[in-house]
C-alpha cells in the first residue's frame, strides 16, 4: 500500500515497531485494526481510524510512534549555551542529593504498581493522576491537571507542578516522565516503565521545594506516552505556542532495572541538537556523582517524551537504563518491584543525577546576602496591599528600578520607584514577584495584592 494521500481527517498515522518473535501474529492483529498498512523490514506504517487507536498495543518498548504533519524545530534563537567548564561544586546541591530516599522511592513505586494498570484510558489511570496531584499539592507547589488533544475521549491527563523562580521566574527548567503503563492484557503494573521515573521526579520536587532558585522549575507527570507521546506533545506544543523560555528538559523513563551486578550506568539518548544539554548533564554528574557511568547510545526502537520537546525547539535529553541491558519485563505483567524495578540504589542515583542537573540549571542559592546589599533588610510594605507599597531599607534618593512579574513570569509592570513608592492599583489581585535594582544591587521580594 502506498500512502499517496495521508493525513485524512479522523485518522491517525503511526510507525509501529514489529517484534522479532510472533511477527506474523502481530501483523495479523495490526491488519484487523488498520485501514491501510505499509511494511518495510521491521517497521509497519499504519493508517487507523482515531477511535480505534486505543485498541493498539506495542509489541516492543515504545513500539508505537505517532506521525503528524508538523515541522520539527531547531533550538530557538538565543537558547542558553551551557558553559560546562565553569561549573563548580555548590554545597547546597551536595546537601540536597543526600536527601534522596530510595526507601521512599520504593514505597511510591509500589503504590503506583498497586493500581494494577495505568493504561491512560482506564479509571485506574485517572485515580493515579489524582494521587500524583495530591502529592504535589501536599508539597505546597502550584499544581494543575492539564488536558490535551487525545483520540479516545475520557482518559487520564498530565499533572504539572511548578516551583516559581525568585529572580527569573520567566525562565523554566523542566523535568518529567510518563506515569501511564500498557500491556497486551488488563494487567499493566508498570513498575519500571514508568512508575520509577514518575516517582523519581516526585522525589526531586519533595526535596527542592525547600530551597531557593533563581529560575522556575516545572515537574511533569505525562499521560498518553505509550500510545505515541500524546501528553508531552500537548505540553511542549502549548509551551511553544506561548513562547515559554524552557532552558532544558530532563526526562526520567525507566530508571530502576539493574542487570545483575553490572555497575550502575546510563545510556544518554539525545539528538545532536540537544548535545549542549547532554554535555551539561554529564558535567554535573562528573562533579556530584563521579562514579556514575554515562555512555552515549541510540534507541533501536521506540521513543520517549524528550522527543516532544526537541520537536518544538527545546533541548531535551533522555538518560536511559543501559541500552544493551534494559528491563526485559516492560509491557508485561512482570514489570513489578523486585523483578523489573529491582534496584532502588540505581533509581536513587538516577534521581540524584537529575536533581543535581535541575538545581544547577535553575541556580540554587542561599538568599541571605547573595544579591542584597549586605547589612540591609529590604522589605515591601504594607504586604498584602490593595494599591501601592513602599520600599523599606533603601535610601529613597537612590535610583530604584523595579519590575513586577506574575507567577507565570510575565512582565506586568516596570519603572522607577519615585520616593520609594510603587503604584500597583492597575494590577489584578494575586501573587507577584518584584525585582528591585539599585546602587548596583538586585533583590526580589514577593507581594500579595487583594
Steps between C-alpha positions, in 0.01 A plus 500: 500500500633843408391796715460744214250716688565478876363716784135420441258657750402274792799271442830461681828379352751297696837341449490160670807299592449131417619229740762242408285222644132447417535751216222347286260485793562868577463599134166321486392701805609827335323421174171441680521842667639708214352649185832488314838358586843522339777264614872552458751279684416515873268800467133536415335831413128493568199716435237443766166657588555721803244318711690174447841621613416399855484139381867497401774355720874531443694180441830649622590788732384828352379309198230753409622834364232740381568689177353845443518767226704747704850635448763433764688808622863556579584653841371853520725796432659621820462167682751489784830340406625311800848597615577162655863585573403773748291272723610471862384300800206659680473382863122542491476253210737264679264515795186456288611183324566330833129537577393267217335206680499163317253360754251779429548441126422130544188574706359732235583259215307235691203736531489563126551131426205414725255672264538188286507702181557863409393463139398859433146412395418316825346629826812381682714742300275788603530386862879500461483846343307634799738337748800660328323836509435461873866423565614818327232707673619368837844640413348847467568527126277657238327205333265459205342215307577573136265362240636451150370385160440127513336237284306294747269731692524454876860437602751603762671836458835663571582613853715816496655646817703822515753640747524869399843656466577794724701728270432368147166319523448540124780249433406133541692181570269203431531140615249220464399152399186310406287318756279300263570130440394242243502125423306266273252417776328676788794468740759774450684566830771707328746511791813575298308641200436751636401519864876524566548821302173652620598444862854625437362835383270516805796431729692785338207736553463394864862596564541811285185670631698590813768692309514831313552525125546787261303324223173310505497120512219298340430140608294302248316169516393429142219275380452335160870431441447133420257584217737746332623779733160669509537664842847645456414612148203688644718675756793576268261630233334728757839628619605565141179682412534719811870576446606350831872531567583137581875469558499120498292187554628203705311175438473210748362183341607159636767555765474197732615186314858389559642207309653269758800657669582736213623845607222755519511674165286692254474530123453862395229525234493843335498648149794707382295816551492426875871427533555812712251370755645149490847642565361708786345190662822302465708782648266542797508126566879508480500755781242349735488130400847419362441121508183522288585369153331677208539358150368626169256291300184487291165331542457209262123543519244715672527845646432706811374840606825691439422482127192719538716779641769466234234510228382837632840664521586425863803294595397170661705200613420144608749332737385138459582167660788309339382482137642149465348371824178688574210325670370205294175503699349829384153488342433173683334405826850436640596867494488502880720585795776249561483353150505796264550793737769308686747766615393789718867593528505558126171691510652719769811577294295592192285723721806668651642563153185674376462691828856633478453599135169675558624682811816614321314631197229669709779651712449394857612766746494618858296822501666636813736763372553354150350786299394746768713789616677359809358632823174617348164337569291577194124472533182613326213626715213480559495140382234396404384827352224628277650772283857606584793398715812660638860385497665477840877462537618699197584868495196665330745721309646194327400433141286192557388318186226242547338226294185312603430151364214262563556140611521390134795733449313751283610861531208701641662836576836673527635845570675716758385500863456872559559587868516127579137443398359257242146534374321166443136607467483390135591139581249226570492327835759228542862414581781687325880510499657846524863537391679810631824631352687776680857612565640198317291247696205283404242341728160335456205510735150352486191717528135404536227725363143454619 
